[in-house]
Amino acid sequence: MPQQVLAQASSNSSPPASPQPPRPRQQAPRKQERDLQHREAPAPPAMAAADEHQDLTRAFAGMGGLGVDEAALVAALGRWRRQPERRAQFRRGFPGFFSASAGAGIERCEDEYLRHLEDEFARFRDAAVLWALHPWERDARWAHYALHGAAHPRGVLVEVACTRAADDLLGARRAYQALHHRSLEEDVAYQVKDATAGLLVGLVTAYRYEGARVSEELAAEEAKALAAAVKAAPATASAARLVQNEQVVRILATRSKPQLRATFKIYKELHGKPLEEDFAGEPCLQEAVRCLDSPPKYFAEVIGRAFREDADKHAKATLTRAVVSRADADMEEIKDAYAKQHGAKLADAVAKNTNGHYKDALLAMIGK
Amino acid sequence: MATNTVSQVVPSPAEDAAALLKAFQGWGTDEQAVIAILARRDATQRKQITLTYEQMYNESLLQRLQSELSGDFERAMCHWILDPDERQAVMANAAMKCIQEEYPVIIEIAGTNSPAELIQVKKAYHVLYKCSLEEDVAACTTGNLRSLLLALVSTYRYDGNDVNMGLAKSEAKIVHEAVRNGTIDHEELIRIVGTRSKAQLKATFSCFKDEHSSSITKALLHATDSTCYLRALRTTVRCIADANKYFAKVLRNATREAGTDEDTLTRVVVMHAEKDMEGISDAFQKRSSVTLEQVIAKETSGDYRSFLMALLGS
């Protein structure tokens, strides 16, 4: 059975990072069975070795969702108390995660698996710590991480810059200065060396007008300018890209959010499709438009992506980030958007796809 | 240091408002009385007087001043009466009507305010014009000038004294490379000038001078084409490197023999009288052999002159 699971994992065309922890959906029936057992009998009856193995594996987040099922793990530990031979059998029965080490004469743990375990055990810790931080410090730390870790998706920067209110973004910039003795824009401008630099600096330095005043005339004019930019964007990547287009960057980085929404609306009316579709070749632009247009829709989408089978490390981390940062803001709207997008309640999806304290924490933040 | 002196004993806002009304009444206006009151009050006191006047007499003090006074004096006084943040927002907004010539106003506001003060100016702009300063600056400029001005007004610079000398050296090198070839790499220049903290920039400028024995501004002077953008870039560098020296030069240019540029003179004096006029005045005197007061006394006249002199503290 483990072989089959590993084969499935390796067949996933996922980013080169780590081999995906196996997540066989066919485990679901077993989970229900096991849950039933737990509820019925305080001391579970003796199980077959295979069941116990699966149990322990599941408890170790070897398979099935985000976070660790701490209760099941403790139960498994208790069940195999003073039975090292059972544990050794378990390790031998899982050649994907434990491999025979001839020199030491033991079954040693694969480094990948250890890293995976670390990630999953850390999920609750990260969620709790992030929740405790001031929102500005939280955003500053995320921004710093996005800039200075190797190969971290810059999408976090776009998200923070575009979904926070003007004074919150300013607060995050001040927190960043307090933490790092440099301004956020210095670091963005210095670290981002690709074509998206101009847009990112613009978004991160915005201090938008927050009033409701909207000029329909201006919206129409700028919708036209955006359309012209889209049309002029060359098909090949060699010439100046759409993300560097002066008009596009100017409009997205300076206009107020209500004004932008009016512009997006007019664009859709004029061209029959939303602007983000025409920006599909530039993920940075697309994400900026989505965040500016409707943060709840955007967050519902990224949360949905975290639950998918092929979700990578960053997609999964987004779940914590989205819930913790929006719990006090627009969680209700996110729940509505999620229901509309995925046909299921967010709370249900979280309950299904996460485990243990992590699950409880998320559900507590999401609310009913 | 501010140069305008607040009276030792300050009457209540109601008394001041009454005195102002008296100055407005009858034939003509008693300009000296207006100056004697308003030039000798600080920003908070002026705000109180404005509010009290409106409460007592049911008309806006600003509008009354606009109708009673005229010319350069009126323009100066009506800017003086505003809150410092509002004043700068109003000046920035006016500058955008003719940005190719008035870009120094934007650069001065962006370059001489502390990051926190700049935020206050932007907030005042939101309230006054129902849109952001950045939007308007971006919409009325194009190309490199836009990139530069937008970066300057948007940035929230680190305010501390931490300087990374290694970085200063490497960025001085980047600037040198960028300027040397004649074709300037604007992106890097704008990035450095538009995001680094003032302390860091000063270190970079001084590294440049040490390495290449001439300042950046001189190096920029020798660039091939003199577009508005390049002039703006030089203005930015000068304004950040040494604000007092910069303003002293602006004042010297504004008070030259062939006609005085009252608008610029007003702008500098009114914007800085209660901030750092003393430093500017000293820098002025160091470069010319005369004091600023002497020059203003010579080049201006009438109530306008009296008002400026009062602001300068004489």
HADDOCK unambig.tbl for C-alpha pairs under 7 A between the chains (distance, minus, plus):
assign (segid A and resid 177 and name CA) (segid B and resid 158 and name CA) 6.04 0.50 0.50
assign (segid A and resid 181 and name CA) (segid B and resid 158 and name CA) 6.66 0.50 0.50
assign (segid A and resid 181 and name CA) (segid B and resid 162 and name CA) 6.96 0.50 0.50
assign (segid A and resid 182 and name CA) (segid B and resid 158 and name CA) 5.39 0.50 0.50
assign (segid A and resid 183 and name CA) (segid B and resid 157 and name CA) 5.77 0.50 0.50
assign (segid A and resid 183 and name CA) (segid B and resid 158 and name CA) 5.04 0.50 0.50
assign (segid A and resid 185 and name CA) (segid B and resid 195 and name CA) 6.01 0.50 0.50
assign (segid A and resid 186 and name CA) (segid B and resid 195 and name CA) 4.84 0.50 0.50
assign (segid A and resid 186 and name CA) (segid B and resid 196 and name CA) 5.76 0.50 0.50
assign (segid A and resid 189 and name CA) (segid B and resid 191 and name CA) 6.35 0.50 0.50
assign (segid A and resid 205 and name CA) (segid B and resid 154 and name CA) 5.50 0.50 0.50
assign (segid A and resid 205 and name CA) (segid B and resid 155 and name CA) 5.87 0.50 0.50
assign (segid A and resid 206 and name CA) (segid B and resid 154 and name CA) 6.37 0.50 0.50
assign (segid A and resid 208 and name CA) (segid B and resid 132 and name CA) 6.01 0.50 0.50
assign (segid A and resid 209 and name CA) (segid B and resid 126 and name CA) 5.91 0.50 0.50
assign (segid A and resid 209 and name CA) (segid B and resid 131 and name CA) 5.21 0.50 0.50
assign (segid A and resid 209 and name CA) (segid B and resid 132 and name CA) 5.03 0.50 0.50
assign (segid A and resid 211 and name CA) (segid B and resid 130 and name CA) 6.88 0.50 0.50
assign (segid A and resid 213 and name CA) (segid B and resid 130 and name CA) 6.87 0.50 0.50
assign (segid A and resid 250 and name CA) (segid B and resid 138 and name CA) 6.49 0.50 0.50
assign (segid A and resid 254 and name CA) (segid B and resid 134 and name CA) 5.90 0.50 0.50
assign (segid A and resid 254 and name CA) (segid B and resid 135 and name CA) 4.90 0.50 0.50
assign (segid A and resid 255 and name CA) (segid B and resid 135 and name CA) 5.83 0.50 0.50
